[in-house]
Amino acid sequence: MKPETHYAKSGDVYIAYQVSGGGSFDLIWAPGTFSHLDMDWEFPMRADFLRKLGSVCRLIRFDKRGTGLSDRPTGMATLEERSDDIRAVMDAVGLESAVILGVSEGASMACIFAATYPLRTRSLLTWGGMARWLATEDHPWGLNAQQYAEMIKDVQENWPSEWYIRGPGAGMGPNASQDLIEHARRYMRAAGSPSAVAAYETMNSEIDIRSILGAIKVPALIMNRTGDPAVNVEGGRDMAKRIPGAKFVEYPGDTHSIMAIEPEKIIADIQEFVTGVRPPVIDDRVLATVLFVDIADSTKTLSELGDRAWKDKLEAYYGIVRGELKRFRGRETNTAGDGIMASFDGPARAVRCASAIASLVKPLGLEVRTGVHTGEVELMGDNIGGIAVHIASRVQGQSAPGEVLVSSTTKDLVVGSGISFQAKGDYDLKGVPDKWQLYAVSG
């Protein structure tokens, strides 16, 4: 579930922030050039990473002024103002101190904050950052002046271009699928306008925090990828050398993303650095079939029946769904409104359960929309997570009232069960790469 968005007052500007997770320490996520709090939860890879990180800490994320859900004042913020936004968010949450994680360009404001407010900084973490972004004779890492000018021109004229996304801007790398590139385009358009991003990139070219790095006296963990297309790893290594006692860790990969490759290892390294305890390696992923079911046109039905009659009908609906889940050995894992998510250890039982529910609720004057997908899920206490859950939800989103819709994965795994299907065609599932063949249960 997407956490609630709150606002902290920083000077005359309102800074949007969200709090999620509940681990053993508080972590402030200082974002890069642009971010969007709500859209982070719409893309499976991002959402999964945030949930995993939230399992070891209480995670506080915010959108920088001028981007995402925060105020977009005229003119760009200075580094001093950006780092002060961290303080404003901490005050709003009620934190005396926290771990500060600066991602990409956010590493600059995180370093400024750590040097300025050491008593409020439990530890400093940076990912994919450098002390400066414009290459010079004494700092030969980054874009040169001409390359920076070309990037800013591209932002102004082609925002957001595939060249920017794969290369010097977002650094998604050459191996990112075209679907992921399209998802990134939607995210970036929502997160920042061409003029705002161009202004931030211009300011980034002027950043040079080398002179203050020696003033950082808190424990610091500097993390970079070896083949990052947006940040030279040697620039990250140089930054770490300038921070007294900093630890530098280099991760493999040709992407700027903290989320794309071995996120569990990165999170474990963060937890060990902050707490001194490395979590045991436990594989909490299992194969399961996920079922989503909810009432079609529930708002319309509620308005027609009234609150009392709707409550009675809803109780009858829940009784049918939970009775069928028990009969087919399904496990209810989440409920929101009239929507129910359940997991099964067998795909045929999940499909038969969905069909039974769709049939049994009709005498109540209701129709349900159901989606079924089989894949690897992560066990999260009584709940489950992972991309398979997102896919099942998206499959349900494509189903018609009274229809049981399944992914091709589930359909292929129930061969020989006697269940019949009708091909519905190829679908784009929001936030999920590639096209997916979906099938409706027939007969």
Contacts in CASP RR format, 6 or more apart in sequence:
PFRMAT RR
TARGET T0000
AUTHOR 0000-0000-0000
METHOD contacts of the structure
MODEL  1
MKPETHYAKSGDVYIAYQVSGGGSFDLIWAPGTFSHLDMDWEFPMRADFL
RKLGSVCRLIRFDKRGTGLSDRPTGMATLEERSDDIRAVMDAVGLESAVI
LGVSEGASMACIFAATYPLRTRSLLTWGGMARWLATEDHPWGLNAQQYAE
MIKDVQENWPSEWYIRGPGAGMGPNASQDLIEHARRYMRAAGSPSAVAAY
ETMNSEIDIRSILGAIKVPALIMNRTGDPAVNVEGGRDMAKRIPGAKFVE
YPGDTHSIMAIEPEKIIADIQEFVTGVRPPVIDDRVLATVLFVDIADSTK
TLSELGDRAWKDKLEAYYGIVRGELKRFRGRETNTAGDGIMASFDGPARA
VRCASAIASLVKPLGLEVRTGVHTGEVELMGDNIGGIAVHIASRVQGQSA
PGEVLVSSTTKDLVVGSGISFQAKGDYDLKGVPDKWQLYAVSG
1 336 0 8 1.000
2 38 0 8 1.000
2 41 0 8 1.000
3 18 0 8 1.000
3 19 0 8 1.000
3 20 0 8 1.000
4 18 0 8 1.000
5 16 0 8 1.000
5 17 0 8 1.000
5 18 0 8 1.000
5 37 0 8 1.000
5 38 0 8 1.000
5 69 0 8 1.000
6 16 0 8 1.000
6 17 0 8 1.000
6 18 0 8 1.000
6 19 0 8 1.000
6 92 0 8 1.000
7 14 0 8 1.000
7 15 0 8 1.000
7 16 0 8 1.000
7 17 0 8 1.000
7 92 0 8 1.000
8 14 0 8 1.000
8 15 0 8 1.000
8 17 0 8 1.000
8 62 0 8 1.000
8 85 0 8 1.000
8 88 0 8 1.000
8 89 0 8 1.000
8 91 0 8 1.000
8 92 0 8 1.000
9 15 0 8 1.000
9 88 0 8 1.000
9 92 0 8 1.000
10 65 0 8 1.000
10 81 0 8 1.000
10 84 0 8 1.000
10 85 0 8 1.000
10 87 0 8 1.000
10 88 0 8 1.000
10 89 0 8 1.000
11 88 0 8 1.000
12 73 0 8 1.000
13 65 0 8 1.000
13 70 0 8 1.000
13 71 0 8 1.000
13 73 0 8 1.000
13 85 0 8 1.000
14 70 0 8 1.000
14 71 0 8 1.000
15 62 0 8 1.000
15 63 0 8 1.000
15 64 0 8 1.000
15 65 0 8 1.000
15 70 0 8 1.000
15 71 0 8 1.000
15 85 0 8 1.000
15 88 0 8 1.000
15 89 0 8 1.000
16 37 0 8 1.000
16 62 0 8 1.000
16 63 0 8 1.000
16 68 0 8 1.000
16 69 0 8 1.000
16 70 0 8 1.000
17 37 0 8 1.000
17 60 0 8 1.000
17 61 0 8 1.000
17 62 0 8 1.000
17 63 0 8 1.000
17 89 0 8 1.000
17 92 0 8 1.000
17 93 0 8 1.000
18 37 0 8 1.000
18 60 0 8 1.000
18 61 0 8 1.000
18 62 0 8 1.000
19 58 0 8 1.000
19 59 0 8 1.000
19 60 0 8 1.000
19 93 0 8 1.000
20 50 0 8 1.000
20 51 0 8 1.000
20 54 0 8 1.000
20 58 0 8 1.000
20 59 0 8 1.000
20 61 0 8 1.000
21 51 0 8 1.000
21 54 0 8 1.000
21 55 0 8 1.000
21 57 0 8 1.000
21 58 0 8 1.000
21 59 0 8 1.000
22 54 0 8 1.000
22 55 0 8 1.000
22 57 0 8 1.000
22 58 0 8 1.000
22 59 0 8 1.000
23 54 0 8 1.000
23 55 0 8 1.000
23 56 0 8 1.000
23 57 0 8 1.000
23 58 0 8 1.000
24 56 0 8 1.000
24 57 0 8 1.000
24 275 0 8 1.000
25 56 0 8 1.000
25 57 0 8 1.000
25 58 0 8 1.000
25 98 0 8 1.000
25 99 0 8 1.000
25 122 0 8 1.000
25 274 0 8 1.000
25 275 0 8 1.000
26 57 0 8 1.000
26 58 0 8 1.000
26 60 0 8 1.000
26 93 0 8 1.000
26 95 0 8 1.000
26 97 0 8 1.000
26 98 0 8 1.000
26 99 0 8 1.000
26 122 0 8 1.000
27 53 0 8 1.000
27 57 0 8 1.000
27 58 0 8 1.000
27 59 0 8 1.000
27 60 0 8 1.000
27 98 0 8 1.000
27 99 0 8 1.000
27 100 0 8 1.000
27 101 0 8 1.000
27 125 0 8 1.000
28 60 0 8 1.000
28 62 0 8 1.000
28 86 0 8 1.000
28 89 0 8 1.000
28 90 0 8 1.000
28 95 0 8 1.000
28 98 0 8 1.000
28 99 0 8 1.000
28 100 0 8 1.000
28 101 0 8 1.000
29 59 0 8 1.000
29 60 0 8 1.000
29 61 0 8 1.000
29 62 0 8 1.000
29 101 0 8 1.000
29 102 0 8 1.000
29 103 0 8 1.000
30 62 0 8 1.000
30 86 0 8 1.000
30 100 0 8 1.000
30 101 0 8 1.000
30 102 0 8 1.000
30 103 0 8 1.000
30 106 0 8 1.000
30 107 0 8 1.000
30 109 0 8 1.000
30 110 0 8 1.000
30 113 0 8 1.000
31 61 0 8 1.000
31 62 0 8 1.000
31 63 0 8 1.000
31 64 0 8 1.000
31 67 0 8 1.000
31 102 0 8 1.000
31 103 0 8 1.000
31 104 0 8 1.000
31 106 0 8 1.000
32 64 0 8 1.000
32 102 0 8 1.000
32 103 0 8 1.000
32 104 0 8 1.000
32 105 0 8 1.000
32 106 0 8 1.000
33 67 0 8 1.000
33 104 0 8 1.000
33 105 0 8 1.000
33 169 0 8 1.000
33 197 0 8 1.000
33 200 0 8 1.000
33 201 0 8 1.000
33 204 0 8 1.000
34 64 0 8 1.000
34 67 0 8 1.000
34 68 0 8 1.000
34 188 0 8 1.000
34 191 0 8 1.000
34 192 0 8 1.000
34 196 0 8 1.000
34 197 0 8 1.000
34 200 0 8 1.000
35 61 0 8 1.000
35 63 0 8 1.000
35 64 0 8 1.000
35 67 0 8 1.000
35 68 0 8 1.000
35 191 0 8 1.000
36 63 0 8 1.000
36 67 0 8 1.000
36 68 0 8 1.000
36 69 0 8 1.000
36 187 0 8 1.000
36 190 0 8 1.000
36 191 0 8 1.000
36 192 0 8 1.000
37 61 0 8 1.000
37 62 0 8 1.000
37 63 0 8 1.000
37 68 0 8 1.000
37 69 0 8 1.000
38 69 0 8 1.000
39 186 0 8 1.000
39 187 0 8 1.000
39 190 0 8 1.000
39 191 0 8 1.000
40 46 0 8 1.000
40 47 0 8 1.000
40 50 0 8 1.000
40 61 0 8 1.000
41 47 0 8 1.000
41 50 0 8 1.000
42 430 0 8 1.000
42 431 0 8 1.000
43 183 0 8 1.000
43 187 0 8 1.000
43 431 0 8 1.000
44 386 0 8 1.000
44 387 0 8 1.000
44 390 0 8 1.000
44 431 0 8 1.000
44 432 0 8 1.000
45 259 0 8 1.000
45 260 0 8 1.000
45 387 0 8 1.000
46 259 0 8 1.000
47 390 0 8 1.000
48 259 0 8 1.000
48 263 0 8 1.000
48 378 0 8 1.000
48 385 0 8 1.000
48 386 0 8 1.000
48 387 0 8 1.000
49 258 0 8 1.000
49 259 0 8 1.000
49 263 0 8 1.000
50 59 0 8 1.000
50 61 0 8 1.000
51 380 0 8 1.000
51 385 0 8 1.000
52 263 0 8 1.000
52 264 0 8 1.000
52 267 0 8 1.000
53 59 0 8 1.000
53 267 0 8 1.000
53 270 0 8 1.000
55 380 0 8 1.000
56 267 0 8 1.000
56 270 0 8 1.000
56 271 0 8 1.000
56 279 0 8 1.000
57 99 0 8 1.000
57 271 0 8 1.000
57 274 0 8 1.000
60 89 0 8 1.000
60 90 0 8 1.000
60 93 0 8 1.000
60 95 0 8 1.000
60 98 0 8 1.000
62 70 0 8 1.000
62 85 0 8 1.000
62 86 0 8 1.000
62 89 0 8 1.000
63 69 0 8 1.000
63 70 0 8 1.000
63 191 0 8 1.000
64 70 0 8 1.000
64 77 0 8 1.000
64 82 0 8 1.000
64 85 0 8 1.000
65 71 0 8 1.000
65 72 0 8 1.000
65 73 0 8 1.000
65 77 0 8 1.000
65 81 0 8 1.000
65 82 0 8 1.000
65 85 0 8 1.000
66 72 0 8 1.000
66 73 0 8 1.000
66 76 0 8 1.000
66 77 0 8 1.000
66 192 0 8 1.000
66 196 0 8 1.000
67 191 0 8 1.000
67 192 0 8 1.000
67 196 0 8 1.000
67 200 0 8 1.000
68 190 0 8 1.000
68 191 0 8 1.000
68 192 0 8 1.000
72 193 0 8 1.000
72 196 0 8 1.000
75 199 0 8 1.000
76 196 0 8 1.000
76 199 0 8 1.000
76 200 0 8 1.000
76 203 0 8 1.000
77 85 0 8 1.000
79 108 0 8 1.000
79 109 0 8 1.000
79 112 0 8 1.000
79 207 0 8 1.000
79 209 0 8 1.000
80 112 0 8 1.000
82 106 0 8 1.000
82 108 0 8 1.000
82 109 0 8 1.000
82 112 0 8 1.000
83 109 0 8 1.000
83 110 0 8 1.000
83 112 0 8 1.000
83 113 0 8 1.000
83 116 0 8 1.000
85 109 0 8 1.000
86 100 0 8 1.000
86 109 0 8 1.000
86 110 0 8 1.000
86 113 0 8 1.000
87 113 0 8 1.000
87 117 0 8 1.000
87 120 0 8 1.000
90 98 0 8 1.000
90 120 0 8 1.000
95 120 0 8 1.000
96 120 0 8 1.000
97 119 0 8 1.000
97 120 0 8 1.000
97 121 0 8 1.000
97 122 0 8 1.000
98 120 0 8 1.000
98 121 0 8 1.000
98 122 0 8 1.000
99 121 0 8 1.000
99 122 0 8 1.000
99 123 0 8 1.000
99 124 0 8 1.000
99 125 0 8 1.000
99 274 0 8 1.000
100 110 0 8 1.000
100 113 0 8 1.000
100 114 0 8 1.000
100 121 0 8 1.000
100 123 0 8 1.000
100 124 0 8 1.000
100 125 0 8 1.000
101 110 0 8 1.000
101 125 0 8 1.000
101 126 0 8 1.000
101 127 0 8 1.000
101 270 0 8 1.000
102 109 0 8 1.000
102 110 0 8 1.000
102 125 0 8 1.000
102 126 0 8 1.000
102 127 0 8 1.000
102 129 0 8 1.000
103 126 0 8 1.000
103 127 0 8 1.000
103 128 0 8 1.000
103 258 0 8 1.000
104 127 0 8 1.000
104 128 0 8 1.000
104 129 0 8 1.000
104 230 0 8 1.000
104 231 0 8 1.000
104 256 0 8 1.000
105 129 0 8 1.000
105 133 0 8 1.000
105 200 0 8 1.000
105 204 0 8 1.000
105 207 0 8 1.000
106 126 0 8 1.000
106 129 0 8 1.000
107 126 0 8 1.000
107 127 0 8 1.000
107 128 0 8 1.000
107 129 0 8 1.000
107 130 0 8 1.000
107 239 0 8 1.000
108 129 0 8 1.000
108 207 0 8 1.000
108 209 0 8 1.000
110 124 0 8 1.000
110 125 0 8 1.000
110 126 0 8 1.000
111 124 0 8 1.000
111 126 0 8 1.000
111 209 0 8 1.000
111 212 0 8 1.000
111 213 0 8 1.000
111 216 0 8 1.000
111 243 0 8 1.000
112 209 0 8 1.000
112 212 0 8 1.000
113 120 0 8 1.000
113 121 0 8 1.000
114 121 0 8 1.000
114 124 0 8 1.000
114 216 0 8 1.000
114 218 0 8 1.000
114 220 0 8 1.000
115 212 0 8 1.000
115 213 0 8 1.000
115 214 0 8 1.000
115 215 0 8 1.000
115 216 0 8 1.000
118 216 0 8 1.000
118 217 0 8 1.000
118 218 0 8 1.000
121 218 0 8 1.000
122 218 0 8 1.000
122 274 0 8 1.000
123 218 0 8 1.000
123 219 0 8 1.000
123 220 0 8 1.000
123 221 0 8 1.000
123 273 0 8 1.000
123 274 0 8 1.000
124 216 0 8 1.000
124 218 0 8 1.000
124 219 0 8 1.000
124 220 0 8 1.000
124 221 0 8 1.000
124 243 0 8 1.000
125 220 0 8 1.000
125 221 0 8 1.000
125 223 0 8 1.000
125 270 0 8 1.000
125 273 0 8 1.000
126 220 0 8 1.000
126 221 0 8 1.000
126 222 0 8 1.000
126 223 0 8 1.000
126 239 0 8 1.000
127 223 0 8 1.000
127 224 0 8 1.000
127 258 0 8 1.000
128 223 0 8 1.000
128 224 0 8 1.000
128 225 0 8 1.000
128 228 0 8 1.000
128 230 0 8 1.000
128 231 0 8 1.000
128 236 0 8 1.000
128 256 0 8 1.000
128 258 0 8 1.000
129 222 0 8 1.000
129 224 0 8 1.000
129 231 0 8 1.000
129 235 0 8 1.000
129 236 0 8 1.000
129 239 0 8 1.000
130 141 0 8 1.000
130 142 0 8 1.000
130 231 0 8 1.000
130 232 0 8 1.000
130 235 0 8 1.000
130 236 0 8 1.000
130 238 0 8 1.000
130 239 0 8 1.000
131 139 0 8 1.000
131 208 0 8 1.000
131 209 0 8 1.000
131 210 0 8 1.000
131 213 0 8 1.000
131 235 0 8 1.000
131 236 0 8 1.000
131 238 0 8 1.000
131 239 0 8 1.000
131 242 0 8 1.000
132 139 0 8 1.000
132 207 0 8 1.000
132 208 0 8 1.000
132 209 0 8 1.000
132 210 0 8 1.000
133 142 0 8 1.000
133 143 0 8 1.000
133 148 0 8 1.000
133 204 0 8 1.000
133 205 0 8 1.000
133 207 0 8 1.000
134 142 0 8 1.000
134 143 0 8 1.000
134 144 0 8 1.000
134 145 0 8 1.000
134 148 0 8 1.000
134 205 0 8 1.000
134 206 0 8 1.000
135 141 0 8 1.000
135 142 0 8 1.000
135 143 0 8 1.000
135 144 0 8 1.000
139 208 0 8 1.000
139 210 0 8 1.000
139 235 0 8 1.000
139 238 0 8 1.000
141 232 0 8 1.000
141 234 0 8 1.000
141 235 0 8 1.000
141 236 0 8 1.000
141 238 0 8 1.000
142 231 0 8 1.000
142 232 0 8 1.000
142 235 0 8 1.000
143 151 0 8 1.000
143 168 0 8 1.000
143 205 0 8 1.000
145 205 0 8 1.000
147 168 0 8 1.000
148 201 0 8 1.000
148 205 0 8 1.000
151 164 0 8 1.000
151 168 0 8 1.000
151 169 0 8 1.000
151 201 0 8 1.000
152 198 0 8 1.000
152 201 0 8 1.000
152 202 0 8 1.000
152 205 0 8 1.000
154 161 0 8 1.000
154 163 0 8 1.000
154 164 0 8 1.000
155 164 0 8 1.000
155 194 0 8 1.000
155 197 0 8 1.000
155 198 0 8 1.000
155 201 0 8 1.000
156 194 0 8 1.000
156 195 0 8 1.000
156 198 0 8 1.000
158 164 0 8 1.000
159 188 0 8 1.000
159 189 0 8 1.000
159 193 0 8 1.000
159 194 0 8 1.000
159 197 0 8 1.000
159 198 0 8 1.000
160 170 0 8 1.000
160 184 0 8 1.000
160 185 0 8 1.000
160 188 0 8 1.000
160 189 0 8 1.000
160 197 0 8 1.000
162 181 0 8 1.000
164 170 0 8 1.000
165 171 0 8 1.000
165 172 0 8 1.000
165 176 0 8 1.000
165 181 0 8 1.000
165 184 0 8 1.000
165 185 0 8 1.000
165 188 0 8 1.000
166 172 0 8 1.000
166 173 0 8 1.000
166 174 0 8 1.000
166 176 0 8 1.000
166 181 0 8 1.000
166 229 0 8 1.000
167 173 0 8 1.000
167 229 0 8 1.000
167 230 0 8 1.000
168 229 0 8 1.000
168 230 0 8 1.000
169 201 0 8 1.000
169 230 0 8 1.000
169 256 0 8 1.000
170 184 0 8 1.000
170 188 0 8 1.000
170 230 0 8 1.000
170 256 0 8 1.000
171 228 0 8 1.000
171 229 0 8 1.000
171 230 0 8 1.000
171 255 0 8 1.000
171 256 0 8 1.000
171 257 0 8 1.000
172 180 0 8 1.000
172 181 0 8 1.000
172 184 0 8 1.000
172 229 0 8 1.000
172 255 0 8 1.000
172 256 0 8 1.000
172 257 0 8 1.000
173 229 0 8 1.000
173 254 0 8 1.000
173 255 0 8 1.000
173 256 0 8 1.000
174 229 0 8 1.000
174 254 0 8 1.000
175 254 0 8 1.000
175 255 0 8 1.000
176 184 0 8 1.000
176 255 0 8 1.000
177 433 0 8 1.000
177 434 0 8 1.000
179 431 0 8 1.000
179 432 0 8 1.000
179 433 0 8 1.000
179 434 0 8 1.000
180 433 0 8 1.000
183 431 0 8 1.000
188 197 0 8 1.000
210 239 0 8 1.000
210 242 0 8 1.000
213 239 0 8 1.000
213 242 0 8 1.000
213 243 0 8 1.000
214 242 0 8 1.000
214 243 0 8 1.000
214 244 0 8 1.000
216 243 0 8 1.000
216 244 0 8 1.000
216 246 0 8 1.000
217 244 0 8 1.000
219 245 0 8 1.000
219 273 0 8 1.000
220 240 0 8 1.000
220 243 0 8 1.000
220 245 0 8 1.000
220 246 0 8 1.000
220 247 0 8 1.000
221 246 0 8 1.000
221 247 0 8 1.000
221 249 0 8 1.000
221 269 0 8 1.000
221 270 0 8 1.000
221 273 0 8 1.000
222 236 0 8 1.000
222 237 0 8 1.000
222 239 0 8 1.000
222 240 0 8 1.000
222 243 0 8 1.000
222 246 0 8 1.000
222 247 0 8 1.000
222 248 0 8 1.000
222 249 0 8 1.000
223 248 0 8 1.000
223 249 0 8 1.000
223 250 0 8 1.000
223 251 0 8 1.000
223 258 0 8 1.000
223 266 0 8 1.000
223 269 0 8 1.000
224 231 0 8 1.000
224 233 0 8 1.000
224 235 0 8 1.000
224 236 0 8 1.000
224 237 0 8 1.000
224 248 0 8 1.000
224 249 0 8 1.000
224 250 0 8 1.000
224 251 0 8 1.000
225 231 0 8 1.000
225 233 0 8 1.000
225 250 0 8 1.000
225 251 0 8 1.000
225 252 0 8 1.000
225 253 0 8 1.000
225 254 0 8 1.000
225 255 0 8 1.000
225 256 0 8 1.000
225 261 0 8 1.000
226 233 0 8 1.000
226 250 0 8 1.000
226 251 0 8 1.000
226 252 0 8 1.000
226 253 0 8 1.000
226 254 0 8 1.000
227 233 0 8 1.000
227 252 0 8 1.000
227 253 0 8 1.000
227 254 0 8 1.000
227 255 0 8 1.000
228 253 0 8 1.000
228 254 0 8 1.000
228 255 0 8 1.000
228 256 0 8 1.000
229 254 0 8 1.000
229 255 0 8 1.000
229 256 0 8 1.000
230 256 0 8 1.000
231 256 0 8 1.000
233 250 0 8 1.000
236 248 0 8 1.000
237 248 0 8 1.000
237 250 0 8 1.000
240 246 0 8 1.000
240 247 0 8 1.000
240 248 0 8 1.000
241 248 0 8 1.000
247 273 0 8 1.000
249 269 0 8 1.000
251 261 0 8 1.000
251 262 0 8 1.000
251 265 0 8 1.000
251 266 0 8 1.000
252 261 0 8 1.000
253 261 0 8 1.000
255 261 0 8 1.000
258 266 0 8 1.000
268 278 0 8 1.000
268 279 0 8 1.000
268 281 0 8 1.000
271 277 0 8 1.000
271 278 0 8 1.000
271 279 0 8 1.000
272 278 0 8 1.000
272 279 0 8 1.000
284 378 0 8 1.000
284 379 0 8 1.000
284 380 0 8 1.000
285 376 0 8 1.000
285 377 0 8 1.000
285 378 0 8 1.000
285 379 0 8 1.000
286 376 0 8 1.000
286 377 0 8 1.000
286 379 0 8 1.000
287 374 0 8 1.000
287 375 0 8 1.000
287 376 0 8 1.000
287 377 0 8 1.000
288 343 0 8 1.000
288 344 0 8 1.000
288 345 0 8 1.000
288 346 0 8 1.000
288 374 0 8 1.000
288 375 0 8 1.000
288 376 0 8 1.000
288 377 0 8 1.000
288 384 0 8 1.000
288 388 0 8 1.000
289 343 0 8 1.000
289 344 0 8 1.000
289 345 0 8 1.000
289 346 0 8 1.000
289 347 0 8 1.000
289 349 0 8 1.000
289 350 0 8 1.000
289 372 0 8 1.000
289 373 0 8 1.000
289 374 0 8 1.000
289 375 0 8 1.000
289 410 0 8 1.000
290 341 0 8 1.000
290 342 0 8 1.000
290 343 0 8 1.000
290 344 0 8 1.000
290 350 0 8 1.000
290 372 0 8 1.000
290 373 0 8 1.000
290 374 0 8 1.000
290 375 0 8 1.000
290 377 0 8 1.000
290 384 0 8 1.000
290 388 0 8 1.000
290 389 0 8 1.000
290 391 0 8 1.000
290 392 0 8 1.000
291 330 0 8 1.000
291 341 0 8 1.000
291 342 0 8 1.000
291 343 0 8 1.000
291 344 0 8 1.000
291 350 0 8 1.000
291 353 0 8 1.000
291 354 0 8 1.000
291 370 0 8 1.000
291 371 0 8 1.000
291 372 0 8 1.000
291 392 0 8 1.000
292 339 0 8 1.000
292 340 0 8 1.000
292 341 0 8 1.000
292 370 0 8 1.000
292 371 0 8 1.000
292 372 0 8 1.000
292 392 0 8 1.000
292 393 0 8 1.000
292 395 0 8 1.000
292 396 0 8 1.000
293 321 0 8 1.000
293 339 0 8 1.000
293 340 0 8 1.000
293 342 0 8 1.000
293 354 0 8 1.000
293 357 0 8 1.000
293 368 0 8 1.000
293 369 0 8 1.000
293 370 0 8 1.000
293 371 0 8 1.000
293 396 0 8 1.000
294 337 0 8 1.000
294 338 0 8 1.000
294 339 0 8 1.000
294 340 0 8 1.000
294 368 0 8 1.000
294 369 0 8 1.000
294 396 0 8 1.000
295 301 0 8 1.000
295 317 0 8 1.000
295 338 0 8 1.000
295 339 0 8 1.000
295 361 0 8 1.000
295 366 0 8 1.000
295 367 0 8 1.000
295 368 0 8 1.000
295 369 0 8 1.000
296 366 0 8 1.000
296 367 0 8 1.000
296 368 0 8 1.000
296 369 0 8 1.000
296 400 0 8 1.000
296 401 0 8 1.000
296 402 0 8 1.000
297 367 0 8 1.000
297 401 0 8 1.000
298 338 0 8 1.000
301 310 0 8 1.000
301 313 0 8 1.000
301 366 0 8 1.000
302 310 0 8 1.000
305 313 0 8 1.000
313 364 0 8 1.000
313 365 0 8 1.000
313 366 0 8 1.000
314 338 0 8 1.000
316 364 0 8 1.000
317 338 0 8 1.000
317 361 0 8 1.000
317 364 0 8 1.000
317 366 0 8 1.000
318 340 0 8 1.000
320 357 0 8 1.000
320 360 0 8 1.000
320 361 0 8 1.000
320 364 0 8 1.000
321 340 0 8 1.000
321 357 0 8 1.000
321 361 0 8 1.000
322 332 0 8 1.000
324 353 0 8 1.000
324 356 0 8 1.000
324 357 0 8 1.000
324 360 0 8 1.000
325 331 0 8 1.000
325 332 0 8 1.000
325 342 0 8 1.000
325 353 0 8 1.000
327 353 0 8 1.000
327 356 0 8 1.000
328 344 0 8 1.000
328 349 0 8 1.000
328 350 0 8 1.000
328 352 0 8 1.000
328 353 0 8 1.000
328 356 0 8 1.000
329 344 0 8 1.000
329 345 0 8 1.000
329 349 0 8 1.000
330 342 0 8 1.000
330 343 0 8 1.000
330 344 0 8 1.000
330 345 0 8 1.000
330 349 0 8 1.000
330 350 0 8 1.000
330 353 0 8 1.000
331 342 0 8 1.000
331 343 0 8 1.000
331 344 0 8 1.000
332 340 0 8 1.000
332 341 0 8 1.000
332 342 0 8 1.000
333 341 0 8 1.000
333 342 0 8 1.000
333 343 0 8 1.000
333 382 0 8 1.000
333 383 0 8 1.000
333 384 0 8 1.000
334 340 0 8 1.000
334 341 0 8 1.000
334 383 0 8 1.000
335 341 0 8 1.000
341 384 0 8 1.000
341 389 0 8 1.000
341 392 0 8 1.000
341 393 0 8 1.000
342 350 0 8 1.000
342 353 0 8 1.000
343 377 0 8 1.000
343 384 0 8 1.000
344 350 0 8 1.000
344 353 0 8 1.000
346 374 0 8 1.000
347 372 0 8 1.000
347 374 0 8 1.000
347 410 0 8 1.000
347 413 0 8 1.000
347 414 0 8 1.000
348 413 0 8 1.000
348 414 0 8 1.000
348 417 0 8 1.000
348 419 0 8 1.000
350 372 0 8 1.000
350 374 0 8 1.000
350 410 0 8 1.000
351 372 0 8 1.000
351 404 0 8 1.000
351 406 0 8 1.000
351 410 0 8 1.000
351 414 0 8 1.000
351 417 0 8 1.000
351 419 0 8 1.000
351 441 0 8 1.000
352 419 0 8 1.000
354 370 0 8 1.000
354 371 0 8 1.000
354 372 0 8 1.000
354 404 0 8 1.000
354 441 0 8 1.000
355 404 0 8 1.000
355 441 0 8 1.000
357 368 0 8 1.000
357 370 0 8 1.000
358 367 0 8 1.000
358 368 0 8 1.000
358 370 0 8 1.000
358 402 0 8 1.000
358 403 0 8 1.000
358 404 0 8 1.000
361 367 0 8 1.000
361 368 0 8 1.000
367 401 0 8 1.000
367 402 0 8 1.000
368 401 0 8 1.000
368 402 0 8 1.000
369 396 0 8 1.000
369 397 0 8 1.000
369 399 0 8 1.000
369 400 0 8 1.000
369 401 0 8 1.000
369 402 0 8 1.000
369 403 0 8 1.000
370 396 0 8 1.000
370 399 0 8 1.000
370 402 0 8 1.000
370 403 0 8 1.000
370 404 0 8 1.000
370 405 0 8 1.000
371 392 0 8 1.000
371 395 0 8 1.000
371 396 0 8 1.000
371 397 0 8 1.000
371 399 0 8 1.000
371 404 0 8 1.000
371 405 0 8 1.000
371 406 0 8 1.000
372 392 0 8 1.000
372 395 0 8 1.000
372 404 0 8 1.000
372 405 0 8 1.000
372 406 0 8 1.000
372 407 0 8 1.000
372 410 0 8 1.000
373 388 0 8 1.000
373 391 0 8 1.000
373 392 0 8 1.000
373 395 0 8 1.000
373 406 0 8 1.000
373 407 0 8 1.000
373 409 0 8 1.000
373 410 0 8 1.000
374 388 0 8 1.000
374 407 0 8 1.000
374 409 0 8 1.000
374 410 0 8 1.000
374 413 0 8 1.000
375 388 0 8 1.000
375 391 0 8 1.000
375 409 0 8 1.000
376 386 0 8 1.000
376 387 0 8 1.000
376 388 0 8 1.000
377 384 0 8 1.000
377 385 0 8 1.000
377 386 0 8 1.000
377 388 0 8 1.000
377 389 0 8 1.000
378 384 0 8 1.000
378 385 0 8 1.000
378 386 0 8 1.000
387 432 0 8 1.000
390 431 0 8 1.000
390 432 0 8 1.000
391 407 0 8 1.000
391 429 0 8 1.000
391 432 0 8 1.000
391 436 0 8 1.000
392 407 0 8 1.000
394 429 0 8 1.000
394 430 0 8 1.000
394 431 0 8 1.000
394 432 0 8 1.000
395 405 0 8 1.000
395 406 0 8 1.000
395 407 0 8 1.000
395 429 0 8 1.000
395 436 0 8 1.000
395 438 0 8 1.000
396 405 0 8 1.000
398 405 0 8 1.000
398 424 0 8 1.000
398 427 0 8 1.000
398 429 0 8 1.000
398 438 0 8 1.000
399 405 0 8 1.000
399 440 0 8 1.000
403 440 0 8 1.000
403 441 0 8 1.000
404 440 0 8 1.000
404 441 0 8 1.000
405 424 0 8 1.000
405 438 0 8 1.000
405 439 0 8 1.000
405 440 0 8 1.000
405 441 0 8 1.000
406 421 0 8 1.000
406 438 0 8 1.000
406 439 0 8 1.000
406 440 0 8 1.000
406 441 0 8 1.000
407 436 0 8 1.000
407 437 0 8 1.000
407 438 0 8 1.000
407 439 0 8 1.000
408 436 0 8 1.000
408 437 0 8 1.000
408 438 0 8 1.000
408 439 0 8 1.000
411 421 0 8 1.000
411 439 0 8 1.000
419 441 0 8 1.000
420 441 0 8 1.000
420 442 0 8 1.000
420 443 0 8 1.000
421 439 0 8 1.000
421 440 0 8 1.000
421 441 0 8 1.000
421 442 0 8 1.000
422 439 0 8 1.000
422 440 0 8 1.000
422 442 0 8 1.000
423 437 0 8 1.000
423 439 0 8 1.000
424 438 0 8 1.000
424 439 0 8 1.000
424 440 0 8 1.000
425 437 0 8 1.000
425 438 0 8 1.000
426 435 0 8 1.000
426 436 0 8 1.000
426 437 0 8 1.000
426 438 0 8 1.000
427 435 0 8 1.000
427 436 0 8 1.000
427 437 0 8 1.000
427 438 0 8 1.000
428 435 0 8 1.000
428 436 0 8 1.000
429 436 0 8 1.000
END
